[in-house]
Each structure stands twice: as structure tokens, then as C-alpha cells.
Amino acid sequence: MNKHCSRRSGRVISLLLIVLVVTLIYPLNAQAREHPRVLVLISSGLSWSDVDPAEKEGKEFLDTLGTARVANLTRHNAAKTTCPLDGYLTLSTGMRVTPTNARAQGHCPEIPAFDDGVFSAVELKEWQKDAARQNEQAVPGTLGESLAEQGKKVVAIGPGASVAAMDNAGKVANYRPQATSEGLTSQVKATLEDAEVTIVDVGAVSPNSAIKVSSTSLNATPADGLPGADRTDKPRSKQVLASLTAALKAAQDADLVFGLDVADHSATPHLGMAFTRAPGEKPGIIRSSSTRQLGLVSTVDFTSRILDATGADAPEYLVGGTFSAARDYGIAGNLDWLRNQALRSDQASILQARFIVLTGIILLAALGLLLFLLRREYLGFSRRSRKVIVLLCLSASLLGPASFLAANIPAGILGGTGGNFTGNALQMSVPLLTVQFFLLLIAIAAILAAFCLAAGKVVAGRWSGLEFSAPVLVAATLVLIWLLVSLLTGSPDQISAMFSSAATAATRFYGLNNNKYSFLFAAVLALECLVLAPAAARFPQRRHRYFIYGFTLLAVAVILDGFPWLGADVGGPLAMVLGVGITLNWVLGKKVEPGKVIALIVAAFIASSLFVLVDKLASPPARTHFGRFISEVANGGGGIIVKRKAEAMINTFGGPLTFTVLLILGAGVTIWYLIKRKRGVSADASRPHARLGGGLSALNRIPGAGYFAKGVLLTSILAALTNDSGALILVCAGLFTLPALDAMLILSAKEKSQLQKTEKLEAK
């Protein structure tokens, strides 16, 4: 018995010893795996279009890269063109930084020299000012400072790496000049043995003096005009790619490698290349939680990822997201997918630049036609001619959903499979792709407009009072469907359609941008006014019920626009609740008193506050700009946000002088209108335009049309004054509203033959 117990006790003791040994050893191994050596490779001017597997340099790079995650990098900074120094400082700060004074010479600045491993106090002070323009908490040197506080040894190789690796005082503790391409592999390999984090600047495709920038404005049009495909002459691209390959060869399989191209190679912005390689990591196309777009990452993402990989504490102001591999077509397929995305980004930039002209033409034509129609009760056009003009008007109102469809259709047309384009598609020139896009856009808009006419005829036959407005109601419904589908699918049109936030000119690619927000409130107002006005006139006893219906639709629109994981719009709900709420009271015959206006403002702030609170409760990497916005405000950074957005808004109107003139004119017209209304002054009925049904009274032929026009004007002005897009909101709201009003006026106008019959009867 004792022997049996002794044997059992021995087994138990042995088992406990084994468990103890495993427990002691496992954390060490886990810790070693948790914080591997980190190699950060930085280039300037490279994109995936420079990596050709058929060429020696491209093949060697891909062979060396091996199993990795890949993406396009949006380099966009505070300025339209991102210089190498901008990119290095952005990586160092974790926030967009553009040295403004350094651009005084009209080209990208050189990397400043430093003495005894420290950048000059003058340079550092200027950089700190530039960073504070974006966020008062942002400090150049955050990356190096955070790593040093964690006890990590950081070595910088090359001038750009010295900027990325410096601490808050501008000190670079361990700097080594870059070796030649032949000796770079051994240099990086030796450094990896000596440091936890190695940052290497492998070089730039273009000299800084060749990248022209504006010396007076960060947002000036690029010096070399509109963007073209990212296949322009890059004489040093192969040399830089070879250096990148040489540095990459030094990394072992157990090392964590980050690769990113932080700057443009010319004054024209493009997407850069980015990749990560980690032990045990599944390959594929990267999705970042900050951009929420497949294949699109930003420079600030890498600041957060480097700190996270090393276990260093990251400041709360950092906006970088987490990475995941969302899709994998194999390395060749992944690169084709990314090249296509970059090409579409170039195309979108070109389209948006040209679309400004097209939009201006449409708005002027629509406004001119509206002024003409407001003075005409009768039209001499045939029914066929009327339908054609109405079709054109509705097509203009539907350019938003049409551009969404056009941006997604070409993949199938060009023979793409699995989300990839064929080689022939990649070789197409951007002008050809642009023409193709516009042809598709016009065709799709015309088809949608024809559908609105057909469906509107059915709707008008079932509900009285909608015979002239039914096609516009169908168009407004299509706009809401477009926005809903876009939000629920992650806004894939944000970087490829005309109403998008171009990947080369923005930093947020999820939710509703201000362009699409304008379509949202215009469509909501169309439904509110054109449906509820005739309904309230027919059934006045149901006004209370219609009031509930109207505010329910407004609440749904506010949720779509403001909820963090849908529209994620900070300022939009404020203007929409106030503007649409006031209009709804007008439609239902309720007085709009100061107390009601204050109640709407309070409701708007409560809605936005709830959205911000929901986002604030999420983990920092999962937050949208909502949560970061409230964090900035809580830390005293609200003033700089308001100032930055106000300056951006004023600039959209042509600058402070033009904005002031427009503001004075607008205030004058408003005061005149209020005085006129108070005195009850009406137009003289004997005047010619009055006899012809002139003035805004022509809209009275269409129930709710007048309220629709005034509601869009009110809401768009409120939105323009409270958003940094300013005049752009007026433009996009007008793009839907003006053609829609034209279409309704044409449909409601009487035929000239009726006027002739009336005149004959009066003559008898």
C-alpha cells in the first residue's frame, strides 16, 4: 500500500515539475514571439506599377518578399502633394504633418542635416507648429520617444529614417549613413542583430528639387497639372527597388517587416506601395480599420502598428488602425488587384477635376432653365420634346447613383474575374478609362431616369396629387437606396466614383462624405415635401400623424448620416435636424417660433452627442474620427478643429473676401425678404411676369415643390456654414434639386394649344 502511494506521489510530483517547467518556459517563448525584431523599410516614389515580375528587379523583389500582406498606401498629407520630408514626419508623429515654411522655394525641401545626432531647435520648433495645426497633442518624434520609453533600441539608416526615428527633442540616438546597394544587406543584417527596431530609408525615386509644390498654398493645384496614370518616367525606380530588395534580404523569417512608400515622385499625387511580413501571418490584401477600405492603408497606420508590435505605449491621439488580411488571390492576383485600385484612384482624381466643369455647366443650365420655366405657365414643346427634356433633367439628378454603378460595372465588362482586371485593362490609358467611365455614367443615368418616368407614371395613377412630382419621388428613393447600399457595403465607391473622397486627396474613406450627405438631405426633403404637402391638403385632420411620419424619416436619415459605423458624420446631423425640421413645420402649416428652433438645435446636439458617446465607448483602434474628435476636444483641442474647418469652409467660397461679400449679400436678401413678408407686399398682378404665372408662384402648381426648394436652400446653407466642404455642399445639393424642379415644372406646364383656345374663348 505504501509502495503504491509512494509510486503515485512520485508521478504527481513529476507531473507538477513538468507543468512548472513548461509554465516557466512558455511565457519566455510567448514573449519572444510577441515582440519580434522589427524592420521598417521606407521608400519615396514607388508604387506597385513599378514592380514588374517580368523584369529582373521586380522578380527579385517578389522572390525576396515571399509570403506577405500587401496594400496601396494613401500618402495624402495636409498638402495635395506629399514630399519625402512630409512622409517621414508623418510616420514619426502618427499624424499628418507638412512643413510649410520649408516649401518656400517652390519644390520639396531637403532633409535637414543634424549635428551630434540632434536636429536643430529651429527646425524642430517649426515642425511642432506644423503638427499642432492638425492636432494640438501631436508631437514630431512620438514614434522614437515611445520606443525609447519602452527601452527599445532604435537604429536609423539613411537621412529619412533619422527623421522617422528621432525623439521629441529631435535626438537620433543611433544613426548610420546608408551603405551602397551592394553593402546594404550586410549593413541591415548587422543592425538587426544589435537593435529591436531598425528603420531604413532605401531612397527616393525623384530628387526633391524635381517635385514642384506651391510656395503659398498647401492645397494649390499640382504644378504639373491634372494627374495621369502612375506610369510616368521614373528613371531611378529600379535603383530604389533594388535597394529595397537588398534591405529586405537582411530580414529573417522570424522578423516583423513593415514596408511603406511615404511620398509622391512628382507634383501629381498617386497611391504608394505598402506591405507587411510577419511569422505565421496569412498572406492577402490588407484591410485597415482606419480607412475601412480593402487594399488601402495610410502612413499613420504604420506608426500605430510599429508601436503595437513592440509593446510600446501609444498616445491617445494616434489615428492609425489595425491590419487584417481580408482577401487573397495569390501574390500575382493581389498585385493586379492593387494596380487596378491605384489606376481607378488616378481615374477618379481626373474625373473629379473634370467633373467640376461638368457640374458647373449642369448647374448653370438647370438654373437658367428654372428661371425660364418660373415665368411660363404654358409651353410650346411637344409631348415628346417634354419627355426628352425631363429625361435629361432626371439624368442630371441621378448622377450620384449612376456614378456608383459605373464605378463597379467595368470589372465585368473588361473580363475581370474574382475582383481582378485582365492585363489588357491595366495597360489601358487613363484618358481611355475616363471616356469609358463617362459613357457608362451617361448611359446608366439615362436608364435610371427612364425608370423614374415609368415608375412615376404608375405612382401618379395610384395617388392623387403626385402626377407632376412622382418621377422626382422615385429619383429621391433611388438616391436613398444608393446611399444605403453604399453604407452597408462599406462605401466601396468612396475612392472610385465622382462623388467620392479620392484616395490621393483625403484621409477618410468610410461613411458619408459631404458630397453624398448633400444628396441625402435633398432626397429626404423631396420625400417629406412632395408627399406630405398634398397628403396634408387632402386630409388636414391627419396632420399630427404626418408630423410623426416626417420626423421618423428624419430620424432614420440622421442615424444613417451620423451613426459611427454608418455615415460617421460629425457636423451633418446638426444642419439636417434644424433645416429639415423647420421645413417639415412649414409643410404641415405649423408656426416656426424661436422656442421650436431652439428645441430642434438641442435635439440635433443630443443626437450628435449620442453618436460620439457610442464611438467613444469602443476600443481606440475601432473608433472612427468621432471618438478621436471628442478626445481632442476633451484635451483642449476643440479650438484648432473649429479653426481648421472654418478656414477650409471659407476657402471653398474663394477666400475670406469673397465669403464676406456673399455673407453680406445673403444677409441683405434675407432681411429684405423678412421685411417684405411682414408688410405683406405682393407682386403687382398687372406685371407681365405675373400674368404668365411668374415668380415662385409657378411652383404652386406642384404640391410641396415650393417647400422643397426653400427647404433645400435652408438646409444646404446651414450645412455649408457648419462643414469644411462649404460651397461643395451647395453644389451637390443643387445638382439634385435644380434639375428635379425643372422636371416638375415642365411636367406641370400647360400646352400652348390650351392657351390659344382660352384666348379664342375670351375673344368671343
C-alpha positions in Angstrom: 0.0 0.0 0.0 2.8 2.4 1.0 4.7 1.5 -2.1 1.6 2.1 -4.2 1.1 5.5 -2.6 4.7 6.4 -2.9 4.7 5.5 -6.6 1.5 7.6 -7.1 3.0 10.5 -5.2 6.2 10.3 -7.4 4.1 10.5 -10.5 2.2 13.5 -9.2 5.4 15.3 -8.2 7.0 14.6 -11.6 3.9 15.9 -13.4 3.9 19.0 -11.3 7.6 19.6 -12.1 6.9 19.2 -15.8 4.0 21.7 -15.6 6.2 24.1 -13.7 9.0 23.9 -16.3 6.6 24.4 -19.2 4.9 27.3 -17.4 8.3 29.0 -16.8 9.5 28.4 -20.3 6.3 29.2 -22.3 6.0 32.8 -21.2 9.5 33.4 -22.4 8.8 31.9 -25.7 5.5 33.7 -25.9 7.2 37.0 -25.1 9.8 36.3 -27.7 7.1 35.7 -30.3 5.0 38.7 -29.1 7.8 41.2 -29.7 10.0 40.1 -32.6 12.7 42.2 -34.2 11.1 45.0 -36.3 12.5 46.1 -39.7 10.8 49.2 -41.2 11.7 49.9 -44.9 10.8 53.4 -46.2 10.9 54.5 -49.8 9.7 57.6 -51.7 8.0 57.4 -55.1 7.4 53.7 -55.6 4.1 52.1 -56.4 3.0 48.6 -57.3 3.1 49.6 -61.0 6.9 49.8 -60.7 7.1 46.1 -59.7 7.1 44.1 -62.9 7.5 40.4 -62.4 8.9 40.2 -66.0 11.8 42.4 -65.1 14.8 41.4 -63.1 14.3 44.0 -60.3 10.6 43.2 -59.9 11.1 39.4 -59.9 13.9 39.6 -57.4 11.9 41.8 -55.1 8.8 39.5 -55.2 11.0 36.4 -54.6 12.6 38.1 -51.6 9.3 39.4 -50.3 7.8 35.9 -50.3 4.6 35.4 -48.3 3.3 38.8 -47.3 0.3 41.1 -47.0 0.1 43.9 -49.5 -1.8 47.2 -49.9 -1.8 50.6 -51.5 -0.8 53.4 -49.3 -2.6 56.8 -49.4 0.2 59.3 -48.8 -2.1 62.3 -48.6 -0.9 64.8 -46.1 -2.0 68.3 -45.1 -0.9 69.3 -48.7 -2.0 67.9 -52.0 1.5 66.8 -52.9 3.3 64.7 -50.2 7.1 65.4 -50.1 9.5 62.9 -48.7 10.0 65.0 -45.6 6.2 65.1 -45.1 6.1 61.4 -45.1 9.0 60.8 -42.7 7.5 63.4 -40.2 4.0 61.8 -40.5 5.4 58.4 -39.7 7.3 60.0 -36.7 4.3 61.9 -35.4 1.5 59.5 -36.2 -0.5 62.4 -37.5 -0.4 64.3 -40.8 2.4 66.8 -40.9 3.5 69.1 -43.7 6.4 71.5 -43.1 5.0 74.8 -44.5 8.0 77.1 -44.4 10.2 74.5 -46.0 8.2 74.8 -49.2 9.1 78.5 -49.8 11.5 77.6 -52.6 8.7 76.1 -54.7 9.8 72.5 -54.5 10.1 69.8 -51.9 12.6 70.6 -49.1 15.7 68.6 -48.5 16.1 66.5 -45.3 17.8 68.9 -42.8 21.2 67.9 -41.5 21.7 67.3 -37.8 24.7 67.9 -35.6 25.8 65.4 -33.0 22.7 63.3 -33.6 20.2 66.2 -32.9 18.1 68.2 -35.3 18.3 72.0 -34.8 15.9 73.6 -32.3 14.6 75.9 -35.1 13.6 73.1 -37.4 12.0 71.1 -34.5 10.0 74.2 -33.4 8.7 74.7 -36.9 7.7 71.0 -37.2 5.9 71.2 -33.9 3.9 74.2 -35.1 3.0 72.3 -38.3 1.9 69.3 -36.3 -0.2 71.4 -34.0 -2.2 72.7 -36.9 -3.6 69.2 -37.3 -3.8 68.3 -33.6 -2.6 70.2 -30.5 -1.5 66.9 -28.9 0.6 65.8 -32.0 4.3 65.9 -31.4 7.0 65.1 -34.0 9.2 62.4 -32.6 6.4 60.4 -31.0 7.5 57.1 -32.6 11.1 57.4 -31.4 10.1 58.7 -28.0 7.6 55.9 -27.3 10.0 53.2 -28.4 12.8 54.7 -26.2 10.4 54.9 -23.2 9.8 51.2 -23.7 13.5 50.5 -23.6 13.7 49.6 -27.3 16.9 50.3 -29.1 16.1 52.0 -32.4 18.7 52.4 -35.2 18.1 54.7 -38.2 19.8 54.1 -41.5 19.6 56.9 -44.1 18.5 60.5 -43.8 14.7 59.9 -44.0 15.0 57.3 -41.3 16.6 59.8 -39.0 13.5 61.9 -39.1 11.2 59.0 -38.5 13.3 57.7 -35.6 14.0 60.9 -33.7 12.6 61.5 -30.2 10.5 64.5 -29.0 13.7 66.6 -28.6 14.9 65.9 -32.1 17.6 63.5 -31.0 18.6 60.4 -33.0 20.4 58.1 -30.6 21.7 55.6 -33.2 22.2 56.9 -36.8 24.2 55.2 -39.5 24.6 56.5 -43.1 23.1 54.3 -45.7 25.6 51.9 -47.4 25.6 51.2 -51.1 23.1 48.7 -52.6 25.8 46.1 -52.6 26.6 46.6 -48.9 23.1 47.4 -47.7 22.1 43.8 -47.0 25.1 43.2 -44.7 24.6 46.6 -43.0 20.9 46.0 -42.2 21.7 42.4 -41.1 24.3 43.6 -38.6 21.9 46.3 -37.4 19.1 43.8 -36.8 21.4 41.8 -34.5 22.0 44.9 -32.4 18.6 46.6 -32.3 14.9 45.8 -31.6 13.7 48.3 -34.2 15.6 49.1 -37.4 14.3 51.9 -39.7 15.9 52.1 -43.2 15.4 54.8 -45.8 16.1 53.0 -49.0 16.0 56.1 -51.2 13.7 58.3 -53.3 12.7 57.9 -57.0 12.9 61.7 -57.6 15.2 64.4 -56.2 13.4 66.9 -54.0 14.2 69.7 -56.4 12.2 67.9 -59.2 9.0 67.7 -57.2 7.3 71.1 -57.7 5.0 72.4 -55.0 3.2 75.7 -54.3 5.1 78.1 -52.1 2.0 79.9 -50.9 -0.8 77.3 -50.6 -0.9 73.7 -49.4 -3.9 72.9 -51.5 -2.9 74.5 -54.8 -3.4 72.6 -58.0 -0.4 70.4 -58.7 2.3 72.3 -60.6 2.3 69.8 -63.5 -1.5 69.8 -64.0 -4.0 67.1 -63.7 -2.9 63.6 -62.6 -2.2 60.9 -65.1 -1.6 57.2 -64.8 1.2 56.3 -62.4 3.4 55.1 -65.3 5.3 58.3 -65.9 9.0 58.2 -66.4 10.8 57.2 -63.2 14.5 56.8 -64.1 15.5 55.8 -60.5 12.6 53.5 -59.7 14.6 50.3 -60.5 17.5 51.6 -58.4 15.3 52.3 -55.4 13.5 48.9 -55.9 16.9 47.2 -55.9 17.9 48.9 -52.6 14.5 47.9 -51.1 15.2 44.3 -52.1 18.7 44.4 -50.7 17.5 45.7 -47.3 14.7 43.1 -47.3 17.1 40.3 -47.8 18.6 41.0 -44.4 15.4 40.1 -42.6 14.9 36.6 -41.3 11.6 34.7 -41.3 11.1 35.4 -37.6 11.4 39.2 -38.1 8.5 41.5 -38.5 8.9 43.6 -41.6 6.9 46.8 -42.5 7.4 48.4 -45.9 5.8 51.7 -47.0 6.3 54.3 -49.6 5.6 57.6 -47.9 5.9 60.3 -50.7 5.0 61.2 -54.3 7.5 61.0 -57.1 6.2 64.2 -58.7 3.8 67.1 -58.0 0.9 64.8 -59.0 -0.3 62.6 -56.1 -0.7 58.8 -56.5 -1.0 55.8 -54.3 2.2 54.2 -53.0 3.1 50.6 -52.2 2.9 49.0 -48.7 3.4 45.6 -47.3 3.9 43.7 -44.1 5.5 40.3 -43.4 5.3 38.5 -40.1 6.0 35.0 -38.9 2.8 32.8 -39.2 0.9 35.6 -40.8 -1.6 34.7 -43.6 -1.0 36.5 -46.9 -3.5 38.6 -48.7 -4.7 42.1 -49.4 -4.7 44.3 -46.2 -7.8 45.9 -44.8 -7.1 48.8 -42.3 -9.6 49.7 -39.6 -8.8 53.4 -40.2 -9.7 53.6 -43.9 -12.2 50.7 -43.8 -11.3 50.0 -47.4 -9.8 46.8 -48.8 -6.3 47.4 -50.0 -6.0 50.9 -48.7 -3.8 51.9 -45.8 -2.3 55.2 -44.6 1.1 56.2 -43.3 -0.2 56.9 -39.8 -1.4 53.2 -39.6 2.3 52.1 -39.6 3.1 54.4 -36.6 0.5 52.6 -34.6 1.4 49.1 -35.9 5.1 49.6 -35.0 4.3 50.7 -31.5 1.9 47.9 -31.0 4.3 45.3 -32.4 7.0 46.3 -29.9 4.6 46.7 -26.9 5.2 50.4 -26.6 2.5 52.7 -25.2 0.8 54.7 -27.9 -0.5 58.3 -27.3 -4.3 58.5 -27.5 -4.3 61.0 -30.3 -2.9 58.4 -32.8 -5.3 57.7 -35.6 -3.7 54.6 -37.1 -5.8 51.4 -37.4 -5.3 47.7 -37.2 -4.5 45.4 -40.1 -6.1 42.2 -41.3 -5.9 40.1 -44.4 -9.4 40.3 -45.9 -8.8 38.7 -49.3 -6.2 36.6 -51.1 -5.8 36.0 -54.8 -2.2 34.8 -54.7 0.6 37.3 -54.9 0.1 37.9 -58.7 -3.6 38.4 -58.3 -3.2 40.6 -55.3 -0.8 42.9 -57.1 -3.2 43.0 -60.1 -6.0 44.0 -57.8 -3.9 46.7 -56.2 -2.7 48.1 -59.5 -6.2 48.3 -60.7 -7.2 50.1 -57.5 -4.4 52.6 -58.0 -5.4 53.1 -61.6 -9.0 53.7 -60.6 -7.8 56.2 -58.0 -6.0 58.1 -60.7 -9.1 57.9 -62.9 -11.3 59.2 -60.0 -8.9 62.2 -59.5 -9.1 63.0 -63.1 -12.9 62.6 -63.2 -13.4 64.8 -60.2 -11.2 67.5 -61.7 -13.2 67.4 -64.9 -16.5 66.9 -63.1 -16.2 70.3 -61.5 -16.5 71.8 -65.0 -19.4 69.4 -65.9 -21.2 70.2 -62.6 -20.8 73.9 -63.3 -22.3 73.5 -66.7 -25.2 71.4 -65.4 -26.0 73.8 -62.6 -25.9 76.9 -64.8 -28.1 75.2 -67.4 -30.5 74.0 -64.8 -30.7 77.4 -63.1 -31.2 79.1 -66.4 -34.0 76.7 -67.4 -35.6 77.1 -63.9 -35.7 80.9 -64.3 -37.3 80.4 -67.7 -39.9 77.9 -66.5 -40.8 80.1 -63.5 -42.0 82.7 -66.0 -44.0 80.3 -68.1 -47.4 78.8 -67.4 -47.6 77.4 -70.9 -45.0 75.7 -73.0 -45.0 75.2 -76.8 -43.0 72.0 -76.6 -44.5 68.8 -77.9 -45.0 65.9 -75.5 -42.1 64.0 -76.9 -39.8 67.0 -76.5 -41.0 67.5 -73.0 -40.2 63.8 -72.1 -36.7 64.2 -73.6 -36.0 67.3 -71.5 -37.4 65.7 -68.4 -35.3 62.7 -69.1 -32.2 64.9 -69.2 -33.1 66.7 -66.0 -33.7 63.4 -64.1 -30.4 62.1 -65.5 -28.6 65.0 -64.0 -30.3 64.5 -60.6 -29.3 60.8 -60.7 -25.6 61.3 -61.4 -24.8 60.1 -57.8 -26.2 56.6 -58.0 -25.2 56.4 -61.7 -21.5 57.1 -60.7 -21.7 54.4 -58.0 -22.9 51.8 -60.6 -20.4 53.0 -63.2 -17.5 52.6 -60.8 -18.4 49.0 -60.2 -19.5 47.8 -63.6 -16.3 47.9 -65.7 -14.7 45.0 -63.9 -17.1 42.5 -65.6 -17.1 44.4 -68.9 -13.4 44.2 -69.2 -13.3 40.5 -68.4 -12.2 40.7 -64.8 -12.8 37.7 -62.5 -12.7 37.5 -58.8 -12.3 41.2 -58.4 -9.2 41.4 -60.7 -8.8 43.0 -64.0 -7.0 41.5 -67.0 -3.6 42.6 -68.1 -5.2 44.5 -71.1 -7.3 46.6 -68.7 -4.2 47.5 -66.7 -2.5 48.7 -69.9 -5.3 51.0 -70.9 -4.6 54.7 -70.6 -6.3 56.8 -68.0 -7.9 59.0 -70.7 -9.4 56.0 -72.3 -10.7 54.7 -69.0 -12.1 58.2 -68.3 -14.0 58.3 -71.6 -15.3 54.8 -70.8 -16.4 55.9 -67.4 -18.3 58.9 -68.7 -20.1 56.9 -71.4 -21.1 54.3 -68.8 -22.2 57.1 -66.5 -24.4 58.8 -69.1 -26.0 55.5 -70.2 -26.7 54.4 -66.6 -28.1 57.8 -65.6 -30.4 57.8 -68.7 -31.6 54.3 -67.8 -32.4 55.3 -64.3 -34.2 58.4 -65.5 -36.3 56.3 -67.8 -37.2 54.0 -64.9 -38.2 57.1 -62.9 -40.6 58.2 -65.6 -42.1 54.8 -66.0 -42.4 54.1 -62.2 -43.6 57.7 -61.7 -46.5 57.1 -64.1 -47.6 54.1 -62.0 -47.3 56.0 -58.8 -49.2 59.0 -60.1 -52.0 56.8 -61.2 -52.5 55.4 -57.7 -52.1 58.5 -55.6 -53.6 61.8 -56.4 -51.6 65.0 -56.1 -48.4 63.3 -57.3 -48.9 63.5 -61.1 -46.1 66.0 -61.6 -43.8 65.0 -58.7 -43.9 61.2 -58.9 -40.8 60.8 -61.1 -38.8 63.0 -58.7 -40.0 60.9 -55.8 -38.8 57.8 -57.5 -35.5 59.5 -58.1 -35.2 60.5 -54.5 -35.9 56.9 -53.5 -33.1 55.7 -55.8 -30.7 58.2 -54.2 -31.6 56.9 -50.7 -31.2 53.3 -51.9 -27.7 54.2 -53.4 -26.6 55.7 -50.1 -28.0 52.8 -48.0 -26.3 50.2 -50.2 -23.0 52.2 -50.1 -23.1 52.4 -46.3 -24.0 48.8 -45.7 -21.3 47.6 -48.1 -18.5 49.7 -46.6 -18.7 52.6 -49.1 -16.7 51.0 -51.9 -17.4 53.9 -54.1 -15.5 56.3 -51.9 -12.3 56.0 -53.9 -13.6 55.4 -57.4 -16.7 57.5 -58.1 -17.2 61.1 -58.9 -18.7 61.9 -55.5 -16.0 60.1 -53.6 -13.1 61.1 -51.4 -10.3 60.5 -53.8 -7.6 58.2 -52.3 -4.9 60.8 -53.3 -6.7 63.7 -51.7 -8.4 62.5 -48.5 -7.9 60.5 -45.3 -11.3 59.1 -44.5 -12.9 56.6 -46.8 -15.8 55.3 -44.9 -19.3 56.7 -44.1 -20.9 59.6 -45.8 -18.6 62.4 -47.1 -20.1 65.8 -47.6 -20.9 65.2 -51.2 -23.2 62.3 -50.5 -24.5 64.0 -47.4 -25.9 66.7 -49.7 -27.7 64.1 -51.8 -29.1 62.6 -48.6 -30.8 65.7 -47.2 -32.0 66.8 -50.6 -33.7 63.4 -51.2 -35.2 63.4 -47.7 -36.6 66.8 -48.3 -38.1 65.7 -51.6 -39.9 62.9 -50.0 -41.0 65.0 -47.0 -42.3 67.9 -49.0 -43.7 66.3 -52.2 -45.6 63.5 -50.3 -46.7 65.2 -47.1 -47.8 68.5 -48.6 -50.5 67.0 -50.9 -51.5 64.5 -48.2 -52.0 67.2 -45.6 -54.0 69.3 -48.0 -56.3 66.4 -48.7 -56.5 65.1 -45.2 -55.9 68.0 -42.8 -57.2 66.1 -39.9 -54.2 63.7 -40.2 -51.5 66.4 -39.9 -50.4 65.1 -36.5 -49.9 61.6 -38.0 -48.0 63.1 -40.9 -45.8 65.0 -38.5 -44.8 61.7 -36.8 -44.1 60.2 -40.3 -42.0 63.1 -41.3 -39.8 63.1 -38.1 -39.5 59.4 -38.3 -38.0 59.7 -41.8 -35.8 62.5 -40.5 -34.6 60.3 -37.6 -33.7 57.4 -39.9 -31.8 59.9 -42.1 -29.9 61.3 -39.1 -29.0 57.7 -38.0 -27.7 56.9 -41.5 -25.7 60.1 -41.5 -24.4 60.2 -38.0 -24.1 56.7 -36.5 -20.4 55.8 -36.1 -20.4 52.6 -38.2 -22.7 54.0 -40.9 -22.3 57.6 -42.0 -20.0 58.7 -39.2 -20.7 62.4 -39.9 -20.0 64.8 -37.0 -21.5 68.0 -38.3 -24.1 66.7 -40.7 -26.9 65.9 -38.3 -26.8 69.4 -36.8 -27.7 71.1 -40.0 -30.1 68.3 -41.2 -32.2 68.2 -38.0 -32.6 72.0 -38.0 -33.1 72.5 -41.7 -35.4 69.6 -42.4 -37.2 70.1 -39.0 -38.1 73.7 -39.9 -39.2 72.7 -43.4 -41.4 70.0 -42.1 -43.2 72.5 -39.9 -43.7 74.7 -42.9 -45.1 71.8 -44.9 -47.7 70.9 -42.3 -48.7 74.5 -41.6 -47.1 74.9 -38.2 -45.6 78.1 -37.0 -41.8 78.1 -36.6 -41.3 80.1 -33.4 -37.9 80.7 -31.6 -38.7 78.1 -29.0 -39.2 75.5 -31.6 -35.9 76.4 -33.3 -34.1 76.1 -30.0 -35.7 72.7 -29.4 -34.5 71.5 -32.8 -31.0 72.7 -32.1 -31.0 70.9 -28.7 -32.3 67.7 -30.4 -29.5 68.0 -33.0 -26.8 68.3 -30.4 -28.3 65.4 -28.4 -28.2 63.2 -31.5 -24.6 64.0 -32.3 -23.6 63.7 -28.7 -25.1 60.2 -28.5 -23.2 59.2 -31.7 -20.0 60.5 -30.2 -20.6 58.7 -26.9 -21.2 55.4 -28.7 -18.0 55.7 -30.6 -16.0 56.8 -27.6 -17.0 53.6 -25.8 -15.4 51.5 -28.5 -11.7 50.4 -28.2 -9.3 53.1 -29.6 -8.4 51.1 -32.8 -12.1 50.5 -33.6 -13.1 54.2 -33.2 -14.0 56.4 -36.1 -13.0 60.1 -36.2 -16.0 60.7 -33.9 -14.2 59.2 -30.8 -10.9 60.9 -31.7 -12.8 64.2 -32.2 -14.2 64.1 -28.7 -10.8 63.1 -27.3 -9.2 66.2 -28.9 -12.0 68.4 -27.5 -11.6 66.9 -24.1 -7.9 67.7 -24.2 -8.4 71.3 -25.2 -8.0 70.8 -28.9 -11.5 71.9 -29.9 -10.3 75.3 -30.9 -7.9 74.1 -33.5 -10.5 71.8 -35.1 -13.0 74.7 -35.4 -10.4 77.0 -36.8 -9.1 74.4 -39.3 -12.6 73.6 -40.5 -13.7 77.2 -40.7 -10.7 78.1 -42.8 -11.4 75.2 -45.1 -15.1 76.2 -45.4 -14.2 79.9 -46.2 -11.7 78.8 -48.9 -14.3 76.8 -50.7 -16.1 80.1 -51.4 -13.0 81.7 -52.9 -11.3 83.1 -49.8 -12.2 85.4 -47.0 -13.1 88.4 -49.2 -15.5 86.6 -51.4 -17.0 84.8 -48.5 -17.6 88.1 -46.7 -19.2 89.7 -49.7 -21.5 86.6 -50.2 -22.4 86.7 -46.5 -23.4 90.3 -46.6 -25.4 89.8 -49.7 -27.1 86.8 -48.2 -27.9 88.6 -45.0 -29.3 91.6 -47.0 -31.6 89.4 -49.1 -32.8 87.6 -46.0 -33.6 90.9 -44.2 -35.3 92.2 -47.3 -37.4 89.1 -47.6 -38.5 89.2 -44.0 -39.4 92.8 -44.2 -41.4 92.3 -47.4 -43.2 89.3 -45.9 -44.0 91.2 -42.7 -45.5 94.1 -44.6 -47.5 91.7 -46.8 -46.2 93.3 -50.0 -47.1 91.2 -53.1 -46.2 91.5 -56.7 -48.4 93.6 -58.9 -50.6 91.2 -60.9 -50.6 93.6 -63.8 -46.9 93.0 -64.4 -46.1 90.7 -67.4 -44.3 88.0 -65.5 -47.2 87.7 -63.1 -49.7 87.2 -65.9 -47.5 84.4 -67.2 -47.5 82.7 -63.8 -44.1 84.2 -63.0 -42.2 84.3 -59.7 -42.0 81.4 -57.3 -45.8 81.1 -57.6 -45.2 78.8 -60.6 -44.1 76.1 -58.1 -47.5 76.2 -56.5 -48.8 74.1 -59.4 -46.9 71.2 -57.8 -47.9 70.5 -54.2 -44.9 70.8 -51.9 -42.4 72.0 -54.6 -42.0 75.4 -53.1 -41.3 74.0 -49.7 -38.9 71.5 -51.3 -36.9 74.4 -52.9 -36.9 76.5 -49.7 -36.0 73.5 -47.5 -33.0 72.5 -49.6 -31.8 76.1 -49.7 -32.1 76.5 -46.0 -30.5 73.1 -45.1 -27.7 73.5 -47.6 -26.8 77.0 -46.3 -26.8 75.7 -42.7 -24.7 72.7 -43.8 -22.3 74.8 -45.8 -21.6 77.1 -42.9 -21.0 74.2 -40.4 -18.9 71.9 -42.6 -15.4 72.2 -44.1 -16.7 71.4 -47.6 -18.7 74.7 -47.6 -19.7 75.6 -51.2 -19.3 72.0 -52.3 -22.4 71.1 -50.3 -24.4 73.8 -52.1 -23.2 72.5 -55.4 -24.1 68.8 -54.7 -27.5 69.7 -53.2 -28.2 71.9 -56.2 -27.2 69.1 -58.6 -30.1 67.0 -57.4 -32.6 69.8 -56.6 -32.4 72.2 -59.6 -32.9 69.6 -62.4 -35.7 68.0 -60.3 -37.5 71.3 -60.0 -37.1 71.8 -63.8 -38.5 68.3 -64.5 -41.6 69.0 -62.3 -42.2 72.4 -63.9 -42.0 71.0 -67.4 -44.5 68.2 -66.5 -46.9 70.7 -64.9 -46.8 73.3 -67.6 -49.9 73.5 -69.8 -49.6 73.1 -73.6 -49.7 76.3 -75.7 -52.7 75.0 -77.6 -54.7 75.3 -74.4 -53.6 79.0 -74.1 -54.8 79.6 -77.7 -58.2 78.0 -77.0 -58.6 80.2 -73.9 -57.7 83.3 -75.8 -60.2 82.5 -78.6 -63.0 81.9 -76.0 -62.1 85.2 -74.3 -62.2 87.0 -77.7 -65.7 85.7 -78.4 
